[in-house]
Amino acid sequence: MTVGVHGILAPNPWLEGSGRHDFRESVLDLALIRAEAYGWHAPYGWRTPTGKKLFHVPDRWLDCDKGGDWAGGTQIRELAWMQADIPEDARHPRLPVLPLTRMLIDALHRVGSLTFTALQAYLPLQSAAGDASGDLDDMRDWFALAAPTAAVDVHVTVAAAPSVVWDSPEESARVRHAVQERLGTAAEVGAPSQGDTSRFAGRAKTRSPLEGARTVVHFLCRTREWTPDAAVWLVEVTGDALRSTGHTTPVVVTASSLHGLDDFHAP
């Protein structure tokens, strides 16, 4: 699976002495250091020079690729992304969306001022199994503690490979209903207006984790806060809703908001 953090980063001025490429690599190294500090990262399948297998931790993951767009300026970009290998014998209800996101966000915050605009995740739904309802209930209770008057509109999209057949719009409605069931009263699912959709068009330059992907579900979610953790919550809830409605093929789920961007002024 892959997680990508989108936004605008203003690096701390005292850290801008090296080249942009070197700085980017330093940030990605920081992310891996953070993962090890949390105890999230396991070198599944790695071997020593003598051929001895180091570890076998089937409920964790292995970093296998990473990168980011560091062209600079005030344009929204995919600042950092990381890909993780999920072992075939790791059959758990939750994919590591939270740890991958948290380590990237921690690294970006450590080196500058981040204006976070979107989280995109490539989810191999076929790699998840079991019931995640307990964890999702806990997440809902957590975000329900935010002030109910601080409404933020978040766009959530689901993209699938061209070969995936959807009975739209009925199938999209089933997924949205399943998402709302998991969000409870902590957030509200609705249809985006044309004005909202056009405002987001062309704002982010990004890779395509799923070649030829097309949007199959798009809804507006009114939440009480816009943070990377809230974005993780919406991505995970959407992935679980897809599984519950019978979808087990890989998808790309994106949660995006321009909340606070109008007040951003790059140095």
N, C-alpha and C positions, 0 to 999 in steps of 0.2 A: 504494500500500500504506500501511498505518497501523501504528504501534507505540505501545503504551500501557504506562506504568510504574505499577504499583499498589503501595500501601503506606501508611505513616504517616510524615509529615514533621514534625519539631520544628524550626521555623526558629530560626536563631541570634538570640538576644534583641536584639542590636544592629542587626538588620535589620528589625525589626518596626514601625518608625515609620510606614510608609506603609500605605495601605489594602490589604486582602487581594487585591483585583482588581489593583491596581498591582503588588503584589509578584509575583503569578502571571505577569503580563505580563513583568516583569523577568527572571524565571527562564526563560521561553520565549525571550526575546531572547538570554540567555546561551547557550542551547542552539544557536542559529543562529551566534552568534559562535564557539562551539567547533567547529562543523562547518566553518566557513570556515578556522579555524586548522589543522584536520586536512587541509584540501584536499578534503573530501568533497562539498561543496555546489556545484552548478553551475547557474547561471541559464539553464537550457535554454529557448530560445524567447523570452527577454526581448528587448525592443527599446528603443533610445534614443528620445528625443522626436522625432528626425528619421526614425525608422523603421528604423534600422540594427540588424540582429541582433547581439547582444553576443557570445554564445558558442554553440558547437554541440558539446557533449560527450556523445555518445550512451551512454556507459557509466556515466553518473552520474544524478542525480535532482534534482528541484526541489521544495523545500518549498511546499506549496499550502494547508495549513491546520494549525492547532494549537490546543490548549486544555488544560484540566485541571480537576479538581474540588478546590476549595480551601475547602470549607465548614468545615474545621478539626476539632478534636476528635481522639479516639483511634480513630475508625472507619477501617477500610481503605477507601481511595478510589483512583480512577485519577488520580494526582497530575499527570501530564503525558502528553500524547499528541501525536503529530505525523504528518501525512499527507504522503506524497511522491508526486509524479507520475513514473511510469516511462515514458520515451519509447518509442514503438512500435518504434523501430529499435534499442533496447537489448535485445538477445537474449543474456543471459548466464545461466549456471547458478545464480547466487546473487542473491537480492534483497537490498537494503541493510538487512537486519535489524540487523546489528552496528553500523554507523555511526549509524543512527537511535537505537538504544538507548543507545549509548555517549555521545552528545551530551546526551541527556536526563538520564542518570545523572550525568554530570559536572556539569551545571547544578544538579541537586538537591543533590548533595553539597557544592557550593560555598556553598549558602545555609543548610544546616542538617544535622540528623542524620536520616538516612533509614533506616527499617526496610522493606526491600524484600520484598514478598510474592508478586508475580506479574508476568509479562510477557505481554502479549496482542498478537498481530500478525494483521492482515488481510493475507493473502498472495494476490495475483493469480497463481496458479500458471501461468496461460496466458502470462504475461509472461516466464517463465524458459525457457531452452533450453540444452542442452549437458550436459556431464558435470562434476558438482561433487565427484566421489569423492576427488580429490586434496586439495582443501581440507578436506573432512570428515574425511579420514584425519589431517590435521595437527591439526585440532581435537580429535579423539579422543586423539591422542598427548599433547596439551597437558593435557587434563583427567585423563588417566590418571596424571599425576605427583602428584596429590593423595593424601593419606593414605587407604589403602583401609579403614581402620577407622572413618573419620568418615562413616558412612552417613547420607544425608538422603533422605527420601521426597518426591518431586516428582510432583504430579498433572499430567498432560498431557491436554488435551481438544482435539478437532477438531470444529468446528461448520461445517455447510454449509447452503446455502439450502434451503427446504422442497421446491423442485422437483428437487433432486438425489436420485437414487434409489441407495440402498446395499443390497447383498445382505448384510445383517447377520444373524448375527454372523461369517459367513465372511469378508466383506470386511474387517471390523475386524481379524480375526486376521491377514490378509495384511499389513495396514499395520503392525501391531505387530511381526510377524516382520521386515519390512523395516527398521523402526526399530532392532530389536535387532542386525541385521546391521551397521548403520552405527555403533552404539555399541560393538560388540565387547565386551571384558571391562571397559571403563571404567565401564559402568553396566548395570543390569539392569532389563529390562521385566517387569512383572507386573500382575496384576489388583488393583484397589483393593478393600479391604474395605468393607462397608457403614458401619462406624464411621468410617473415614477419609473417606468421601464426605460423610457428614452433618456432620462437623467443619468442612468447607469451606463448607457451604451458607450463603448469606446473608452471608458475611464481606466481600465486595467490592461496592461500588457502582460501576457502570460503564456506559458507553454500549454500544450494539450496533453494531459496524462493519458487520455484515451483517444486514439487516432480516429478522426472522423466523427467524434461524438456529436450527438444532437440532443437538444433539450427536450425532455419528455414530461417534466413537471416543473412548474414555476409558481411559487406562491409568496405572498407577503406575510411576514410574521411580526406582530407587534409585541415587543418584549419590554421589560422594565429597565434594561441596561444593554449597552453595547461594549463588550469586552471580548478578548480572545477566548476566555473561558465560556462565555455565553455563546460564542460562535461554535465552540466545540460541542456544547450541549445541543444546539440545533442540528448540527451535522450528525451527531450520534443518534438523536431521536429520529431524524429522517432515514438514516440507514436501517434502524430497527423497524420503522414503519414499512419500509420496502420489503424487508425480510418477512414481516408478518403478513404481507399481502401476496407472498409467493414469488418475490423477485430474488434470484440467487446469482445473477450475473453481475460482473463488475460495473460500477457506476462512478461518476464524478459528482460529488455534492459540494455546492458552494454556498456559503452564507456571507452576504456582503451588505455593507451599510456605508453611507456617506456621512453619518452622524459625526459632527464636530469638524468635518473637513472644511466647511466654509469659513471656519475661524482660524484655519491653519495658515501661517505665514512663514514661508521658508526663509532662512537667513541669507 
